[in-house]
Amino acid sequence: MKNNIRIGIVGYGNLGRGAERAIKQTNDMELVGVFTRRDPTTIRTVEHDTKVYHLDEMNSFQGKLM
């Protein structure tokens, strides 16, 4: 990928689902994942390839290229 803007969504309610759809349709953005307080295994995202992480994992992504 080019120098895409990497984005993480915090929370997965109505706004989170809308943001996921918008990011997936944008060529210069990359969705890293959804971060939630809930059990990540219970979250069903709109796009099947979207990764879901617990909010506690968010800091481990800071400064890392994936």
C-alpha positions as CSV (number, residue, x, y, z in Angstrom):
1,M,0.0,0.0,0.0
2,K,1.0,3.6,-0.6
3,N,1.3,6.1,2.3
4,N,-2.3,5.5,3.3
5,I,-3.8,7.1,6.4
6,R,-4.2,4.3,8.9
7,I,-7.3,4.5,11.1
8,G,-8.6,2.7,14.1
9,I,-12.3,3.0,15.1
10,V,-12.9,3.2,18.8
11,G,-16.4,1.9,19.6
12,Y,-18.7,0.1,17.2
13,G,-22.1,1.5,17.4
14,N,-24.0,3.3,14.5
15,L,-21.2,5.8,14.0
16,G,-18.5,3.1,14.0
17,R,-20.3,1.0,11.4
18,G,-20.7,4.1,9.2
19,A,-17.1,5.0,9.6
20,E,-16.1,1.4,8.6
21,R,-18.1,1.6,5.4
22,A,-16.7,5.0,4.5
23,I,-13.1,4.0,5.2
24,K,-13.4,0.9,3.1
25,Q,-14.6,2.9,0.1
26,T,-11.7,5.4,0.3
27,N,-8.5,4.6,-1.6
28,D,-6.1,6.6,0.6
29,M,-7.2,5.2,4.0
30,E,-6.6,1.9,5.6
31,L,-8.7,0.5,8.5
32,V,-6.4,-1.1,11.0
33,G,-9.3,-2.3,13.1
34,V,-12.1,-1.7,15.5
35,F,-11.3,-1.2,19.2
36,T,-14.0,-2.0,21.8
37,R,-14.6,-2.4,25.5
38,R,-16.8,-5.5,24.8
39,D,-15.5,-8.9,24.1
40,P,-14.0,-8.7,20.6
41,T,-15.4,-12.1,19.6
42,T,-19.0,-10.8,20.1
43,I,-18.6,-8.0,17.5
44,R,-19.9,-8.7,14.0
45,T,-18.5,-6.0,11.7
46,V,-20.1,-5.0,8.4
47,E,-17.0,-6.0,6.4
48,H,-15.9,-9.6,7.2
49,D,-12.1,-8.8,7.0
50,T,-12.2,-6.0,9.6
51,K,-10.2,-7.0,12.7
52,V,-11.6,-6.3,16.1
53,Y,-9.4,-5.7,19.2
54,H,-10.1,-5.0,22.8
55,L,-9.6,-1.4,23.8
56,D,-6.7,-2.4,26.0
57,E,-4.7,-3.4,22.9
58,M,-4.8,0.0,21.3
59,N,-1.6,1.4,22.8
60,S,0.4,-1.6,21.3
61,F,-0.3,-0.2,17.8
62,Q,1.2,3.3,18.4
63,G,4.2,4.0,16.3
64,K,4.1,0.6,14.5
65,L,3.8,0.0,10.8
66,M,1.8,-3.0,9.9
